[in-house]
Amino acid sequence: MDFNSRIILDAASIEREQASFITKVYTWMTVALVITAFVAMFTASSPFMLNLIFSSRIVFWGLVLGQLGMVVYLSSAIGRMSANTATIVFLLYSVVTGLVLSSIFVIFTAASIASTFFVTAGTFGAMSMYGYFTKRDLTKLGSLLVMALIGLVIASIVNWFWANSTLYWITTYAGILIFVGLIAYDTQKIKAMNVIGNEGTDEDRKEAIMGALTLYLDFINLFLYLLRLLGSKK
């Protein structure tokens, strides 16, 4: 086998391993989304659970802070934890997110939630495919989007107290654009972060969990901003 043939084989092997890795990322993300949806629907159908979560600020904000804590913990300590621990934390996070998001079934109609989910899924799929297959380096775009995301968070916090309808809609449209872009950027970043040659190891699984968490957050946030725009309230 000549040198050029070995290069072709190596490139094909790398492409197969990257495809296998991305499949694992999407699989874990899908599992987490299914868990979140099931928990949210179950909680929304139970008056006891709804009362337990939303009648007490301590319980509700405890869940919100728990979400934040698990994301920070998983992101900062995944290198030191086992693959099984990382998986448990990620799936537990999807459960807690489902508890918090159960309120959307009380506020919005089931039909509008379902239609918004399918719009989100279609948009996510298109942008993720673009991020995976494009040859364009999205690093600069990603840096701009991250800065825009920080501004969005600050504006959203301000509007939490101000309750200005104009700012509400500005943050809604900005949030949709930001997360549509982040899906493509994060997909490309996740593809690049895969360490070739460690397929099947604990490190490979932890990389897949972190990639799944990133895309899961992109999906959930895009869904919530689209629901503001497309959702029909009861």
N, C-alpha and C positions, 0 to 999 in steps of 0.2 A: 504493500500500500504506500503510495507516494505521499508527500507532505501535504499537497492540496486536498487529497482525499481525507486525510486525518483531520484537517481543519473543518471540512464539510461535516464529517461525522461528529466532531466536538460541538460544532454549532447546533446541529440537530439534537444532540443530547442535551445541551443547555436549554434549548427551546422546549423540549419535552419536560424537563424538570421544572422549568418556570410555569408551564401550563398545569402541571400536576400541583404545584404549590398554590397557584391562583385558584384552582378548583377547591383545594382544602380551605382557603380563605373564604370563598363564597359559600361553601358548605357550612362552616361554623357561623358565618353571618346569618345565613338562612335559618339555621337551628335557633339562634338567639332571637330572630324576628318572630318566628313561630311561637316560641315561649312567651315573648312579650305580648303578642296578640292574644294568646290563650288566657294568660293571667289577667290582662286588661278586660277581656270580655267576661270572664268568670267573676271578677271583682265587681264589674258594673252591674251584673245580674244579681248580686247579693246585697240587699239593703244593709245587712249587718257589716259587711266589709266596707262599704261606702261610708257608713256612719263612723266606723272605727278610724278610717284614714282621714276623712275630710271634716269631721266635727271637732277634731283636736289639732291645733296648730303644731303642738309638740310632735305628734305622730307624723303629720304631713312633712314638716320641715326636717324631721329626723330621717325620713325616707329620702328627701332631696339631698341632704348632706351626705347620707349614706351612698347615694349614687356618685356624688362628686368624689367622696373618699375612695370608693372602689376603683374609679378611673385613675385617680392619682396613684393609688397603691399599685395597681396593675402596671401602669406605665413606668413607674420609677423602680419597682422592685422585681420585675419579671425576670431579670437576669439572675437573680438569687433564688427564685422559687422554682419548684419542680413544674413540669408540664401539666401534671394532674392538678396542682394547686392553681395554676394560671387558668386552666379550663373551668374549675369550680368557681373561681372569682368572676370570670366572664359570664358564666351562665347565671350565677346569683345576681349579677348586675342586670341581666335581662329580665329577671323576675321582678326586681325592685322597680325597674323602669315600667314594667307592665302595671304594677300597683299604682304608680304615679299617673300613668297615662289613662287609667280607667275613667278618669273624669271626662274624656272626650266623648265617651258613649252616652254620658248624661247631657252634654251640651249640644252635640251634633247628631243629626239623623244617621242611622246605620247605612243608608244608601249613599249619602255623601261621603262618609268615611271610607266605604268600600271603593267608590269611584276615585277618590283622591289617592287611595293606596295604589290602585292600578296605574294612575297617572305618574305617581312617584316611582313605581317599579319600572315603567317604561322609560322614564327620563333617566333613572339610575342606570338601567341596562345600556342605554345608548351612550351616555357619558363615560361609563366604565369601559366599554368597548373602545371608545375613542382613546381614552387614557392608556389602555393596554397596547393598542396597535399603532398609535401615532409614532412617527419618528421625531417629531418636534419635542424639544426639551421644554417641559412645563415648569421648570424650577422657578424662573422669574415670575411667571403667572402665579405660582403657588405662594411665593413670598408676598405678593400684592394681596392675594386673597386672605392670607393669614392676618395681615395688618387690617384689612377691611373687616375681618371677623372680630378682631379686638374692638374696633370702632362700633360694630353692631352690638356687641355685648354691652358696651358702655351706654349706648343709646337706649338699649332695651331696659337697662337698670334705671336710667333717668326717667324713662316713660312709665316705668312701674309706679313711680310716685307722682309724675306729672299727669299721666293719663290723657295725653294729647292725641286726638284721632289722626291728625296729619302725620305725626311722627310714627304712629302705629303702622300706617300704610306704607310709609317710607321704609321702615325696618322690615316689613313683610316682603316687599319687592326686592329689597337689598338682600335679605336672607335667602330668598329663592335663587338669585343670581350667584351669590357667594357659594352656596352649597352645590349648585350645579357645577360650578368650576372646580370646587374642591374634590368632587367625586372623580373627575378625570385626573387631577393632579395626584390625589392620594393613590389611585390605582397604579399610576406610573411609578410612584415612589415605592409602593409595596412590591411591585414586580422587581424593581431594582434592588430592594433590600434582601431579597432571597439569596442566601448563601449557597452557591452551587456546590454539590457534593455532600451535603448533610441530610439528604432526603431520608425520612424515616426515623430521624433522631429526635430526642427531646427538644433540642434547639430548633429544629424544623417546625415542630408542633407549636412551640412558643411564638415563633415568627408568624405562623398562620393565625394564632389567636390574636396577636397584636394587630395584624392586618385586618382581621375580621372586626375587631373592636373599632378601628378607625372608620371602616366603611359602614358599619352598623350605626355609628354616630352620625355620619353624613346622611344616611338614609332616613333615620328618625327625624333629624332636624329639617331636612327637605320636606318630609311628609307633614310636619307640624306647620311649617310656613305655607305650604300649599293648602293645607286645611283651613288656614285663616282666609285664604282667597277663594277657595272652591267649596268649603263646607257650608251646609245649610243647617242653621240652628233649629232646635225643636221649639 
